[in-house]
Amino acid sequence: MRGLTVVVVAPDPDRFRAALTLACAAAALGGRTRVYLHEGAVALLAMDGSAPAGLPNLTELRAVAIESGVELIACQTGLALAGLAADDAMVAAGGMIDLLATLADDRLVTL
């Protein structure tokens, strides 16, 4: 199965929820799956976000994604802007050039 790389371009919790859900589904099908948080979207890492009744919040959904094998990558500039640091066990720091250089035959989706 082809891999999937999802780029989240804005600090919108609904987009992040959709990206994580899509990534979990792709990971369940056996493909390499990455979610890249671009610039301002990195701030989503510090949000729990409310969730509809019966659904996990963003922190819980992020944990499910990581357990499912989804690689989370945070823009290095975005990390600096948000005052956050990458935790290689949970979130790796990266840049757009490296993301595209390692795209291979992944499908690329932007949310």
C-alpha positions as CSV (number, residue, x, y, z in Angstrom):
1,M,0.0,0.0,0.0
2,R,1.2,3.5,-0.8
3,G,2.0,5.7,2.1
4,L,0.2,8.8,3.1
5,T,1.6,12.2,4.2
6,V,-0.9,14.7,5.5
7,V,0.1,18.4,5.9
8,V,-2.0,20.4,8.4
9,V,-1.6,24.1,7.4
10,A,-3.6,26.0,10.1
11,P,-4.1,25.8,13.8
12,D,-7.6,24.4,13.3
13,P,-8.6,21.6,15.8
14,D,-11.1,20.2,13.3
15,R,-8.5,19.9,10.6
16,F,-6.1,18.3,13.0
17,R,-8.8,15.8,14.1
18,A,-9.5,14.9,10.5
19,A,-5.8,14.5,9.8
20,L,-5.2,12.2,12.7
21,T,-8.3,10.2,11.9
22,L,-7.3,9.8,8.2
23,A,-3.7,8.9,9.3
24,C,-5.0,6.2,11.7
25,A,-7.1,4.7,9.0
26,A,-4.2,4.6,6.6
27,A,-1.9,3.1,9.2
28,A,-4.5,0.4,9.9
29,L,-4.3,-0.5,6.2
30,G,-0.6,-1.0,6.5
31,G,0.9,2.1,4.8
32,R,3.5,4.4,6.1
33,T,1.7,7.4,7.5
34,R,2.9,10.9,8.5
35,V,1.2,14.0,9.7
36,Y,3.2,17.2,9.3
37,L,2.1,20.3,11.3
38,H,3.2,23.4,9.3
39,E,4.1,26.7,11.1
40,G,1.0,27.9,13.1
41,A,-0.5,24.4,13.2
42,V,2.3,23.3,15.6
43,A,0.3,25.1,18.3
44,L,-2.2,22.3,18.1
45,L,0.2,20.1,20.0
46,A,-0.5,22.1,23.1
47,M,-4.3,21.9,22.8
48,D,-6.5,19.2,24.2
49,G,-9.5,20.4,22.1
50,S,-13.0,19.5,23.0
51,A,-14.5,16.4,21.3
52,P,-18.0,15.4,20.5
53,A,-19.5,13.1,23.1
54,G,-18.0,9.6,23.1
55,L,-15.0,10.7,20.9
56,P,-11.4,11.2,22.2
57,N,-10.0,14.7,22.6
58,L,-7.0,15.8,20.5
59,T,-4.5,14.6,23.1
60,E,-6.1,11.2,23.3
61,L,-6.5,11.0,19.5
62,R,-2.8,11.9,19.1
63,A,-1.8,9.1,21.4
64,V,-4.0,6.6,19.4
65,A,-2.3,7.8,16.2
66,I,1.2,7.3,17.7
67,E,0.3,3.9,19.0
68,S,-1.0,3.1,15.4
69,G,2.4,3.9,14.0
70,V,1.6,7.4,12.6
71,E,4.7,9.6,12.5
72,L,4.0,13.2,13.8
73,I,6.4,15.9,12.4
74,A,6.4,19.5,13.6
75,C,7.7,22.3,11.6
76,Q,10.9,23.6,13.2
77,T,9.9,27.2,12.7
78,G,6.5,26.5,14.1
79,L,8.0,24.9,17.2
80,A,10.1,28.1,17.8
81,L,7.0,30.3,17.2
82,A,4.9,28.3,19.6
83,G,7.7,28.1,22.2
84,L,7.5,24.3,22.1
85,A,10.2,21.6,21.7
86,A,10.0,18.4,19.8
87,D,10.0,15.1,21.7
88,D,11.5,12.5,19.4
89,A,9.5,9.7,21.0
90,M,6.2,11.4,20.2
91,V,6.8,14.3,17.8
92,A,9.9,14.8,15.5
93,A,11.1,18.2,14.4
94,G,11.3,18.6,10.6
95,G,11.1,20.9,7.7
96,M,9.2,21.0,4.4
97,I,12.3,20.3,2.3
98,D,13.0,17.0,4.2
99,L,9.3,16.1,4.1
100,L,9.2,16.4,0.3
101,A,12.6,14.8,-0.1
102,T,11.4,11.7,1.7
103,L,7.9,11.6,0.1
104,A,8.7,8.7,-2.2
105,D,5.4,7.4,-3.5
106,D,3.3,8.7,-0.6
107,R,0.0,10.4,-1.4
108,L,0.2,14.0,-0.3
109,V,-2.9,15.5,1.3
110,T,-3.2,19.1,2.7
111,L,-5.8,20.0,5.3
